Amino acid sequence: MSEVRDDRQYTETHEWILDNGDGTYTMGVTDHAQALLGDMVFVELPSVGDEAFTQDEFCVVESVKAASGVYAPVDLEIVAANEALDEAPELVNSSPYNKGWLVKFRADAIEGLMDAGAYSDTLD
């Protein structure tokens, strides 16, 4: 069973979003997604200052099985990228909700995402 954390919101495309409480959000791929993808070998991250619009692919995670796009849940601006993933993409597998985060971003509002219960229901 995949781990789903109650303190986050989730997208239909298996990304999680955590409100940092200061107008920024942290985002990564869910435990379910990393398990399906398998061992990560490369993560292509955006640069600080990059912008993405709702449903734009703005990041790519590549595993031994496949490459998968990561999509913007809302219009956003990147404020940080997890540079540790350049040397250790496997952090997405070993710590998807902590050390394996992908980006931090600024957005006006986060709406239309699932809470943990609704996301868990999609995994059944």
C-alpha positions as CSV (number, residue, x, y, z in Angstrom):
1,M,0.0,0.0,0.0
2,S,1.3,3.4,-1.0
3,E,1.9,6.0,1.7
4,V,-0.4,9.1,1.5
5,R,0.3,11.9,3.9
6,D,-2.6,13.9,5.4
7,D,-0.7,17.2,5.4
8,R,-0.6,17.5,1.6
9,Q,-2.8,17.9,-1.4
10,Y,-2.6,15.7,-4.5
11,T,-3.1,15.9,-8.2
12,E,-4.7,13.3,-10.6
13,T,-1.2,12.9,-12.1
14,H,0.3,11.8,-8.8
15,E,2.1,14.9,-7.6
16,W,1.9,16.1,-4.0
17,I,1.8,19.8,-2.9
18,L,2.6,21.0,0.6
19,D,1.7,24.5,1.7
20,N,4.8,26.0,3.4
21,G,2.7,28.7,5.1
22,D,4.6,31.6,3.6
23,G,3.0,31.9,0.1
24,T,5.2,29.1,-1.3
25,Y,4.5,25.4,-1.8
26,T,6.8,22.4,-2.1
27,M,6.0,19.7,-4.7
28,G,7.1,16.2,-5.5
29,V,5.9,12.9,-6.9
30,T,3.8,10.6,-4.7
31,D,5.0,7.4,-3.1
32,H,2.6,5.6,-5.5
33,A,4.1,7.3,-8.6
34,Q,7.7,6.6,-7.6
35,A,6.8,2.9,-7.0
36,L,5.2,2.6,-10.4
37,L,8.1,4.3,-12.1
38,G,10.9,2.2,-10.4
39,D,14.4,3.3,-9.7
40,M,15.1,6.9,-10.6
41,V,18.1,7.6,-12.8
42,F,17.6,11.3,-13.7
43,V,15.5,14.3,-12.8
44,E,15.3,17.3,-15.1
45,L,14.4,20.3,-12.9
46,P,13.3,23.8,-14.0
47,S,15.4,26.8,-13.0
48,V,14.6,29.3,-10.3
49,G,12.5,32.0,-11.9
50,D,10.9,29.7,-14.5
51,E,7.2,30.0,-14.8
52,A,4.7,27.3,-15.8
53,F,1.0,27.4,-16.4
54,T,-1.7,24.9,-15.2
55,Q,-1.1,21.5,-16.7
56,D,2.2,22.5,-18.4
57,E,4.9,19.8,-18.2
58,F,7.7,21.6,-16.4
59,C,9.9,18.8,-15.0
60,V,10.8,15.3,-16.0
61,V,11.6,12.3,-13.8
62,E,13.3,9.4,-15.6
63,S,13.5,5.9,-14.2
64,V,14.9,2.6,-15.4
65,K,11.3,1.9,-16.8
66,A,10.2,5.2,-18.3
67,A,10.4,9.0,-18.4
68,S,7.4,10.8,-16.9
69,G,6.4,14.4,-17.0
70,V,5.6,16.4,-13.9
71,Y,2.8,18.9,-14.4
72,A,2.0,22.2,-12.9
73,P,-1.1,22.1,-10.7
74,V,-1.7,25.8,-11.1
75,D,0.1,28.8,-12.6
76,L,3.3,29.0,-10.8
77,E,6.8,30.5,-10.5
78,I,9.8,28.3,-9.4
79,V,11.5,29.7,-6.3
80,A,13.8,26.6,-5.6
81,A,14.8,23.4,-7.2
82,N,16.1,20.4,-5.3
83,E,19.7,20.3,-6.5
84,A,20.4,17.3,-4.5
85,L,18.6,15.3,-7.1
86,D,21.3,16.1,-9.7
87,E,23.7,13.8,-7.8
88,A,21.1,11.5,-6.1
89,P,17.9,11.1,-8.2
90,E,17.2,8.0,-6.1
91,L,16.0,10.3,-3.3
92,V,12.7,10.4,-5.1
93,N,12.4,6.7,-4.4
94,S,13.8,6.5,-0.9
95,S,12.2,9.7,0.4
96,P,9.5,11.0,-1.9
97,Y,7.9,13.2,0.8
98,N,11.0,14.6,2.3
99,K,14.5,14.6,0.7
100,G,13.0,13.7,-2.7
101,W,11.0,16.9,-3.2
102,L,11.3,18.4,-6.7
103,V,10.6,22.1,-6.5
104,K,9.3,24.9,-4.4
105,F,7.0,27.4,-6.1
106,R,5.0,30.6,-5.6
107,A,1.4,30.7,-6.7
108,D,-1.6,32.9,-6.1
109,A,-3.9,30.1,-5.1
110,I,-4.1,26.3,-4.9
111,E,-7.5,25.0,-5.9
112,G,-9.1,21.9,-7.2
113,L,-6.7,19.4,-5.7
114,M,-7.5,16.3,-3.7
115,D,-7.0,15.8,0.0
116,A,-5.4,12.6,1.2
117,G,-8.6,10.7,1.5
118,A,-9.8,11.5,-2.0
119,Y,-6.3,10.7,-3.5
120,S,-6.2,7.4,-1.6
121,D,-9.6,6.5,-3.1
122,T,-8.1,6.9,-6.6
123,L,-5.4,4.3,-5.8
124,D,-7.8,1.4,-5.1
